[in-house]
Amino acid sequence: MKRIGFVGALVALVALAASAVVALADAYPSHPITMMVGFPPGGPTDTLARILGDAMKKTLGQTIVIEDATGAGGTIATGRVVHANPDGYTIGIGNWNSHVGSPAIYKLDYDVLKDLQPISLLTSSPLWVLAKNDLPPKTPAELFAWLKAQTKPVTFGTVGAGSPAELVGIELAKALGVHFQFVPYRGAAPAMTDLISGQIDMACLEASGTYPSVAAGRFKAYAVTTDKRWPKSPNTPTLIEAGVPGVSLAFWHGLWATKGVPQPIVDKLDAAVQAALADPATKQRIEGLGQVIFPADQQNPAGLRAYQTAEIKKWWPVMKAAGIKAIN
């Protein structure tokens, strides 16, 4: 009788806990949600977060407050999501830097794959290979030939250690058999300033943020780093088309929640993202930034998990082999 009583109480307790989870999910969200951003206001990630938050409000019925917590390649903001209550009221938007590159070089108190709940894969945009206007080559083929003819290292600007730009530079140099002198910057703005003034020869920067300067003729773009051409600059070839098949890296964004968030809440957030990205007005705003929305079948937790895992498997060995370290 005692055994039956204990089992019965345990079953009742489990049922009570399950009903509490269902009730919590049914009421979610009952107050504003915070979306953490690990990069400065006005940048591509912060801008995307604000567009996405506005659109998700229509489905969720609550305001999404954007909170920027910059530093350590976006890992500070990610840590805030990791250590939040698993109730779905703290979510985080991140990108290649914060969820692939930076976790490879910073000492973190969390595992970027195991300690977060993926929600959705969002958008991608290319980086592109840039050069100062005084550089003689006009085409990728001419650029590659010019690089091979140089006897001194060519200066190559990047944004931070372990950034997509640095990895593209490393892989490009390896493929061509040339050597770059990498010049790390804390942001794209100072790198663009030095490229415009001719203080550095080349750079690799996120395309959507630098497109206005290319269009205005302040510096030259030779190729994009993605597998396909960028719709915003369709005449710019990919590095693959230019004859460098091994160099392909997209600057992508995803949305995560805290590990342990109940599945019904994850499903609500995922549905809100999918509705937002399917909305014509929201799509127009995002595509106006030069970002490409991932297909609908990847806008889910499994799609984000698979994509991030593949990126880590591809790039962490490259970073380790190159001996890339965090810059304090």
C-alpha positions, -999 to +999 in steps of 0.1 A: +000+000+000+028+023+008+045+015-025+013+022-044+008+054-024+043+066-033+039+058-070+006+075-071+020+106-055+049+106-079+025+103-109+004+131-095+034+153-090+046+147-126+011+155-139+010+187-118+044+198-132+033+190-167+001+210-163+021+239-149+043+239-180+012+239-202-003+267-183+029+287-185+031+282-222-006+291-227+000+324-209+033+332-227+041+359-233+024+379-206+050+408-205+077+422-228+105+399-240+142+411-240+163+403-271+200+405-264+224+419-290+261+416-287+271+443-312+268+481-313+236+500-322+233+508-359+252+477-370+237+449-391+229+427-362+213+454-341+193+467-371+181+432-380+171+427-343+149+458-343+132+449-376+126+413-364+114+424-329+088+448-344+075+421-367+074+393-340+053+416-318+024+412-342+022+374-335+033+374-298+013+404-287+041+418-266+069+443-271+104+429-277+129+451-260+163+453-277+193+453-253+228+458-265+256+442-245+288+445-265+322+430-260+342+398-264+330+392-299+293+391-289+299+364-263+289+387-233+253+390-247+252+353-254+262+346-219+233+367-206+210+344-226+227+313-213+223+323-176+188+337-179+157+320-164+145+294-189+111+311-193+115+325-228+116+361-217+153+365-226+163+356-261+194+365-281+202+373-317+237+363-328+258+359-359+289+340-371+311+360-348+292+354-316+282+318-322+311+303-342+343+325-343+344+340-308+336+308-289+367+293-305+391+318-290+375+332-258+374+313-225+337+310-218+317+295-189+293+279-213+292+257-244+278+275-274+261+244-287+250+226-256+239+255-234+215+273-257+181+265-272+181+272-310+150+290-323+155+299-359+181+305-387+174+340-399+195+357-426+228+357-443+249+382-463+283+380-479+316+395-470+335+408-500+371+414-509+378+451-511+408+472-521+417+509-521+411+528-553+448+532-561+453+495-564+459+488-601+439+456-607+404+459-621+392+423-621+397+393-597+421+377-621+442+408-623+441+411-585+453+376-580+481+381-605+491+413-588+492+397-554+514+369-566+538+395-580+543+414-548+576+410-529+563+427-497+532+416-477+500+434-487+481+450-458+447+434-453+422+450-429+399+428-407+374+434-379+388+416-349+407+384-343+390+353-355+365+372-375+351+359-408+372+386-426+404+372-411+395+336-420+387+346-456+421+364-458+439+333-444+421+309-468+426+333-498+463+337-490+467+299-488+448+293-520+469+319-540+502+312-523+506+348-511+511+365-478+489+392-461+499+415-432+466+415-413+456+448-397+428+442-371+403+469-363+377+471-336+349+479-361+342+483-398+341+521-397+378+526-389+387+499-414+367+517-441+383+550-432+418+536-436+408+519-469+394+551-483+425+570-473+448+544-487+464+535-453+457+498-460+457+480-494+428+456-489+401+446-466+373+420-462+342+434-447+305+426-444+289+436-477+256+451-466+273+476-444+299+487-470+278+487-501+271+524-500+309+531-501+314+507-530+285+522-549+299+557-543+333+547-556+352+552-524+369+518-528+367+487-550+349+454-546+363+423-564+343+393-552+318+381-526+325+353-503+293+333-506+285+304-529+260+325-549+261+360-562+247+387-539+213+401-553+222+436-543+254+436-564+247+409-591+277+419-613+302+411-585+314+375-589+319+350-561+354+339-551+344+305-564+336+319-598+369+339-597+388+306-594+392+302-556+369+272-549+378+266-513+369+301-499+333+305-490+319+321-458+286+337-452+279+362-424+247+347-410+223+354-381+203+332-358+180+334-328+185+315-296+168+311-262+180+297-228+184+260-226+154+244-208+128+267-221+096+246-225+090+233-260+056+250-264+073+284-258+101+275-283+074+266-308+056+300-302+089+319-307+097+299-338+062+305-353+065+342-346+099+343-364+085+324-394+055+348-396+078+378-394+101+366-421+072+358-444+056+392-440+061+412-472+068+445-455+094+429-431+110+410-460+114+443-479+131+459-450+155+431-444+163+426-481+168+464-483+197+459-459+213+435-483+205+405-462+191+372-477+164+354-457+170+316-453+144+292-468+114+285-446+124+249-440+156+262-422+137+287-400+134+264-371+154+250-342+167+220-361+177+241-391+197+265-369+213+236-349+225+218-381+238+250-397+257+262-367+272+228-360+284+225-396+300+259-394+318+251-362+331+218-377+343+236-408+360+267-392+373+257-357+401+235-372+411+264-395+413+288-366+432+263-345+457+256-373+462+294-378+469+299-341+443+327-339+441+342-304+417+367-288+430+403-286+427+418-251 
